[in-house]
Amino acid sequence: MRSTEPTLFENPETAKYVLQVFLSINDQMDNSIRAVEKQTSPGEYKAFNRGVGYVMYEVFEKIVEPTCERHPALRPPEMEP
């Protein structure tokens, strides 16, 4: 489902900064999932993984993807369609 939000960040430098920040946050959340898996019960891990996954999806859907749609040159190669 595509976001119905208006596109973000007319200024390409602002878009680049925000995209770098949120992609870094995404990597940190991904790393936290792996770290927590080894330190928690299966139930705790499942709940944490689901919550973090939800946040990651929302960040991608509401921030990252609209920014990349408006500024295609900023789309990381690993996110190319």
DSSP file (Angstrom, degrees, kcal/mol; ACC not computed):
  #  RESIDUE AA STRUCTURE BP1 BP2  ACC     N-H-->O    O-->H-N    N-H-->O    O-->H-N    TCO  KAPPA ALPHA  PHI   PSI    X-CA   Y-CA   Z-CA
    1    1 A M              0   0    0      0, 0.0     2,-0.2     0, 0.0     3,-0.1   0.000 360.0 360.0 360.0 124.9    0.0    0.0    0.0
    2    2 A R        -     0   0    0      1,-0.1     2,-0.1     2,-0.0    59,-0.1  -0.515 360.0-102.8 -79.2 146.7    1.5    3.3   -1.0
    3    3 A S        -     0   0    0     58,-0.2    -1,-0.1    -2,-0.2    59,-0.0  -0.405  18.0-155.7 -66.4 142.4    1.4    6.2    1.4
    4    4 A T        +     0   0    0     -2,-0.1    -1,-0.1    -3,-0.1     3,-0.1   0.336  59.5 116.1 -98.3   5.1   -1.2    8.9    0.7
    5    5 A E  S    S-     0   0    0      1,-0.1     3,-0.1     3,-0.0    -2,-0.0  -0.380  77.9 -99.0 -69.2 149.9    0.9   11.4    2.6
    6    6 A P        -     0   0    0      0, 0.0    -1,-0.1     0, 0.0    -2,-0.1  -0.340  51.6 -88.4 -63.5 153.6    2.2   14.4    0.5
    7    7 A T        -     0   0    0      1,-0.1     2,-0.3    -3,-0.1     3,-0.1  -0.286  49.5-126.4 -64.7 153.7    5.8   14.0   -0.6
    8    8 A L        +     0   0    0      1,-0.2    62,-0.1    55,-0.2    -1,-0.1  -0.665  62.0  14.5-105.5 153.8    8.4   15.3    1.8
    9    9 A F        -     0   0    0     -2,-0.3    -1,-0.2     1,-0.1     6,-0.1   0.958  43.7-165.1  58.5  85.5   11.3   17.6    1.7
   10   10 A E  S    S+     0   0    0     -3,-0.1    -1,-0.1     4,-0.1    -2,-0.1   0.888  75.8  79.1 -61.0 -40.1   11.4   19.9   -1.2
   11   11 A N  S  > S-     0   0    0      1,-0.2     4,-2.3     2,-0.0     5,-0.2  -0.604  74.1-150.5 -76.2 120.8   15.0   20.7   -0.4
   12   12 A P  H  > S+     0   0    0      0, 0.0     4,-2.6     0, 0.0     5,-0.2   0.831  95.2  54.6 -62.5 -33.0   17.3   17.9   -1.6
   13   13 A E  H  > S+     0   0    0      2,-0.2     4,-2.3     1,-0.2     5,-0.2   0.904 109.7  46.7 -68.5 -39.5   19.9   18.5    1.1
   14   14 A T  H  > S+     0   0    0      2,-0.2     4,-2.7     1,-0.2     5,-0.2   0.926 112.8  50.4 -64.2 -44.1   17.2   18.2    3.8
   15   15 A A  H  X S+     0   0    0     -4,-2.3     4,-2.6     1,-0.2    -2,-0.2   0.912 110.2  49.8 -59.8 -43.9   15.9   15.1    2.2
   16   16 A K  H  X S+     0   0    0     -4,-2.6     4,-2.4     2,-0.2    -1,-0.2   0.925 112.3  47.5 -61.8 -45.8   19.5   13.6    2.0
   17   17 A Y  H  X S+     0   0    0     -4,-2.3     4,-2.4     2,-0.2    -2,-0.2   0.950 114.3  45.3 -61.0 -50.7   20.1   14.3    5.7
   18   18 A V  H  X S+     0   0    0     -4,-2.7     4,-2.8     1,-0.2     5,-0.3   0.912 112.6  51.6 -62.2 -42.6   16.7   12.9    6.9
   19   19 A L  H  X S+     0   0    0     -4,-2.6     4,-2.4    -5,-0.2     5,-0.2   0.923 110.4  48.5 -61.3 -44.6   17.1    9.8    4.7
   20   20 A Q  H  X S+     0   0    0     -4,-2.4     4,-1.9    -5,-0.2    -1,-0.2   0.915 112.9  48.6 -61.6 -42.8   20.6    9.2    6.1
   21   21 A V  H  X S+     0   0    0     -4,-2.4     4,-2.4     1,-0.2    -2,-0.2   0.948 114.5  43.8 -63.0 -49.1   19.4    9.6    9.7
   22   22 A F  H  X S+     0   0    0     -4,-2.8     4,-2.2     1,-0.2    -1,-0.2   0.834 111.9  52.1 -72.2 -31.1   16.4    7.3    9.2
   23   23 A L  H  X S+     0   0    0     -4,-2.4     4,-2.0    -5,-0.3    -1,-0.2   0.881 110.9  49.6 -68.4 -36.0   18.3    4.6    7.3
   24   24 A S  H  X S+     0   0    0     -4,-1.9     4,-2.2    -5,-0.2    -2,-0.2   0.920 110.5  49.4 -65.2 -43.8   20.9    4.6   10.2
   25   25 A I  H  X S+     0   0    0     -4,-2.4     4,-2.6     1,-0.2    -2,-0.2   0.908 108.7  53.9 -60.8 -41.4   18.1    4.3   12.7
   26   26 A N  H  X S+     0   0    0     -4,-2.2     4,-2.4     1,-0.2    -1,-0.2   0.915 108.0  49.4 -59.3 -44.0   16.7    1.4   10.7
   27   27 A D  H  X S+     0   0    0     -4,-2.0     4,-2.4     1,-0.2    -1,-0.2   0.902 110.8  50.5 -61.9 -41.0   20.0   -0.4   10.8
   28   28 A Q  H  X S+     0   0    0     -4,-2.2     4,-2.1     2,-0.2    -2,-0.2   0.900 110.3  48.9 -65.2 -40.7   20.2    0.2   14.6
   29   29 A M  H  X S+     0   0    0     -4,-2.6     4,-1.7     2,-0.2    -2,-0.2   0.914 110.8  51.0 -64.5 -41.2   16.7   -1.2   15.1
   30   30 A D  H  X S+     0   0    0     -4,-2.4     4,-1.5     1,-0.2    -2,-0.2   0.916 110.4  49.2 -60.9 -43.7   17.6   -4.2   12.9
   31   31 A N  H  X S+     0   0    0     -4,-2.4     4,-2.3     1,-0.2    -1,-0.2   0.869 106.8  56.3 -63.1 -36.9   20.8   -4.8   15.0
   32   32 A S  H  X S+     0   0    0     -4,-2.1     4,-2.7     1,-0.2     5,-0.2   0.863 101.9  56.5 -65.5 -34.4   18.7   -4.6   18.2
   33   33 A I  H  X S+     0   0    0     -4,-1.7     4,-1.7     1,-0.2    -1,-0.2   0.934 109.7  45.0 -61.4 -45.5   16.5   -7.4   17.0
   34   34 A R  H  X S+     0   0    0     -4,-1.5     4,-0.8     1,-0.2    -2,-0.2   0.903 114.9  48.1 -65.8 -40.8   19.4   -9.7   16.6
   35   35 A A  H >< S+     0   0    0     -4,-2.3     3,-0.6     1,-0.2     4,-0.4   0.917 111.5  49.0 -66.6 -43.1   20.9   -8.7   20.0
   36   36 A V  H >X S+     0   0    0     -4,-2.7     3,-1.4     1,-0.2     4,-0.9   0.833  98.7  68.4 -67.6 -32.4   17.7   -9.1   21.9
   37   37 A E  H 3< S+     0   0    0     -4,-1.7     3,-0.4     1,-0.3    -1,-0.2   0.869 101.5  46.8 -55.2 -38.2   17.0  -12.5   20.4
   38   38 A K  T << S+     0   0    0     -4,-0.8    -1,-0.3    -3,-0.6    -2,-0.2   0.605 116.0  44.8 -80.0 -11.9   20.0  -14.0   22.3
   39   39 A Q  T <4 S+     0   0    0     -3,-1.4     2,-0.3    -4,-0.4    -1,-0.2   0.394 106.3  57.2-116.1   1.8   19.0  -12.4   25.6
   40   40 A T  S  < S-     0   0    0     -4,-0.9     0, 0.0    -3,-0.4     0, 0.0  -0.818  83.5 -92.6-131.9 168.7   15.3  -12.9   26.0
   41   41 A S     >  -     0   0    0     -2,-0.3     4,-2.8     1,-0.1     5,-0.2  -0.344  45.7-105.0 -71.8 161.1   12.7  -15.7   26.0
   42   42 A P  H  > S+     0   0    0      0, 0.0     4,-2.4     0, 0.0     5,-0.1   0.878 122.2  51.2 -56.5 -37.5   11.1  -16.7   22.7
   43   43 A G  H  > S+     0   0    0      2,-0.2     4,-2.2     1,-0.2     5,-0.2   0.922 111.1  46.0 -67.2 -43.8    7.9  -14.8   23.8
   44   44 A E  H  > S+     0   0    0      1,-0.2     4,-2.8     2,-0.2     5,-0.2   0.918 113.4  50.5 -63.4 -42.9    9.7  -11.6   24.7
   45   45 A Y  H  X S+     0   0    0     -4,-2.8     4,-3.2     1,-0.2     5,-0.2   0.925 109.2  50.6 -61.3 -44.8   11.7  -11.8   21.4
   46   46 A K  H  X S+     0   0    0     -4,-2.4     4,-2.3    -5,-0.2    -1,-0.2   0.922 112.9  45.9 -60.1 -45.2    8.5  -12.3   19.4
   47   47 A A  H  X S+     0   0    0     -4,-2.2     4,-2.3     2,-0.2    -1,-0.2   0.919 115.8  46.0 -64.7 -43.8    6.8   -9.3   21.0
   48   48 A F  H  X S+     0   0    0     -4,-2.8     4,-2.9     2,-0.2     5,-0.3   0.933 112.6  50.2 -64.2 -46.4    9.9   -7.1   20.6
   49   49 A N  H  X S+     0   0    0     -4,-3.2     4,-2.5    -5,-0.2    -1,-0.2   0.897 111.3  49.0 -59.7 -42.6   10.4   -8.2   17.0
   50   50 A R  H  X S+     0   0    0     -4,-2.3     4,-2.0    -5,-0.2    -1,-0.2   0.924 113.4  46.6 -64.7 -44.7    6.8   -7.5   16.2
   51   51 A G  H  X S+     0   0    0     -4,-2.3     4,-2.0     2,-0.2    -2,-0.2   0.928 115.4  44.2 -64.7 -46.0    7.0   -4.0   17.8
   52   52 A V  H  X S+     0   0    0     -4,-2.9     4,-2.8     1,-0.2     5,-0.2   0.900 111.4  54.8 -66.7 -39.9   10.2   -3.0   16.1
   53   53 A G  H  X S+     0   0    0     -4,-2.5     4,-2.4    -5,-0.3    -1,-0.2   0.894 107.0  51.3 -58.9 -40.1    9.1   -4.4   12.8
   54   54 A Y  H  X S+     0   0    0     -4,-2.0     4,-2.5     2,-0.2    -1,-0.2   0.932 111.2  47.1 -62.6 -45.8    6.0   -2.2   13.0
   55   55 A V  H  X S+     0   0    0     -4,-2.0     4,-2.6     1,-0.2     5,-0.2   0.918 111.6  51.0 -62.5 -43.4    8.1    0.9   13.7
   56   56 A M  H  X S+     0   0    0     -4,-2.8     4,-2.3     1,-0.2    -1,-0.2   0.911 110.6  49.3 -61.6 -42.3   10.5    0.0   10.8
   57   57 A Y  H  X S+     0   0    0     -4,-2.4     4,-3.1    -5,-0.2     5,-0.2   0.935 111.4  48.6 -62.3 -46.3    7.6   -0.4    8.4
   58   58 A E  H  X S+     0   0    0     -4,-2.5     4,-2.9     2,-0.2     5,-0.4   0.909 111.2  49.8 -62.4 -42.8    6.0    2.9    9.5
   59   59 A V  H  X>S+     0   0    0     -4,-2.6     4,-2.1     2,-0.2     5,-2.1   0.925 114.6  45.2 -61.1 -44.5    9.4    4.7    9.1
   60   60 A F  I  <>S+     0   0    0     -4,-2.3     5,-3.0    -5,-0.2    -2,-0.2   0.943 117.8  43.0 -63.8 -47.7    9.8    3.2    5.6
   61   61 A E  I  <5S+     0   0    0     -4,-3.1   -58,-0.2    -5,-0.2    -2,-0.2   0.860 125.2  31.4 -69.0 -38.0    6.3    3.9    4.5
   62   62 A K  I  <5S+     0   0    0     -4,-2.9    -3,-0.2    -5,-0.2    -1,-0.2   0.715 135.6  12.9 -97.8 -22.8    5.9    7.4    5.9
   63   63 A I  I  X5S+     0   0    0     -4,-2.1     4,-1.7    -5,-0.4    -3,-0.2   0.753 123.6  41.6-118.6 -59.2    9.5    8.8    5.7
   64   64 A V  I  ><S+     0   0    0     -5,-2.1     4,-2.5     2,-0.2     5,-0.2   0.956 116.0  43.3 -66.2 -54.8   11.9    6.8    3.6
   65   65 A E  H  ><S+     0   0    0     -5,-3.0     4,-2.3     1,-0.2     5,-0.2   0.922 114.9  47.9 -63.5 -46.4    9.8    5.8    0.6
   66   66 A P  H  > S+     0   0    0      0, 0.0     4,-1.9     0, 0.0    -1,-0.2   0.887 112.7  50.6 -61.9 -34.9    8.1    9.2    0.1
   67   67 A T  H  X S+     0   0    0     -4,-1.7     4,-2.2     1,-0.2    -2,-0.2   0.923 111.7  46.9 -65.9 -43.6   11.5   10.9    0.3
   68   68 A C  H  < S+     0   0    0     -4,-2.5     7,-0.3     1,-0.2    -1,-0.2   0.828 109.2  55.2 -68.5 -31.8   13.0    8.6   -2.3
   69   69 A E  H  < S+     0   0    0     -4,-2.3    -1,-0.2    -5,-0.2    -2,-0.2   0.906 113.1  41.2 -66.6 -39.7   10.0    9.1   -4.6
   70   70 A R  H  < S+     0   0    0     -4,-1.9    -2,-0.2     1,-0.3    -1,-0.2   0.838 128.9  30.5 -76.0 -32.2   10.5   12.8   -4.5
   71   71 A H    ><  +     0   0    0     -4,-2.2     3,-2.3    -5,-0.2     4,-0.4  -0.663  68.3 173.7-127.1  74.5   14.3   12.5   -4.8
   72   72 A P  G >  S+     0   0    0      0, 0.0     3,-1.4     0, 0.0    -1,-0.1   0.773  75.3  66.4 -56.4 -29.3   15.0    9.3   -6.8
   73   73 A A  G 3  S+     0   0    0      1,-0.3    -5,-0.1     3,-0.0    -2,-0.0   0.719  97.3  56.2 -66.0 -19.0   18.7   10.1   -7.0
   74   74 A L  G <  S+     0   0    0     -3,-2.3    -1,-0.3    -6,-0.2    -6,-0.1   0.573  77.6 115.4 -87.9  -9.9   18.9    9.6   -3.2
   75   75 A R  S <  S-     0   0    0     -3,-1.4     5,-0.1    -4,-0.4   -10,-0.0  -0.437  72.4-120.9 -64.3 123.2   17.4    6.1   -3.3
   76   76 A P    >   -     0   0    0      0, 0.0     3,-2.2     0, 0.0     4,-0.2  -0.343  20.0-117.3 -62.2 146.1   20.1    3.7   -2.0
   77   77 A P  G >  S+     0   0    0      0, 0.0     3,-1.6     0, 0.0    -2,-0.1   0.842 114.1  60.0 -54.2 -36.0   21.0    1.0   -4.6
   78   78 A E  G 3  S+     0   0    0      1,-0.3    -3,-0.0     3,-0.0     0, 0.0   0.620 103.8  52.4 -70.1  -9.8   19.8   -1.8   -2.3
   79   79 A M  G <  S+     0   0    0     -3,-2.2    -1,-0.3     2,-0.0    -4,-0.0   0.327  78.4 126.9-105.2   5.6   16.3   -0.2   -2.4
   80   80 A E    <         0   0    0     -3,-1.6     0, 0.0    -4,-0.2     0, 0.0  -0.371 360.0 360.0 -63.7 141.5   16.1    0.0   -6.2
   81   81 A P              0   0    0      0, 0.0    -1,-0.2     0, 0.0    -3,-0.0   0.504 360.0 360.0 -66.6 360.0   12.9   -1.6   -7.5
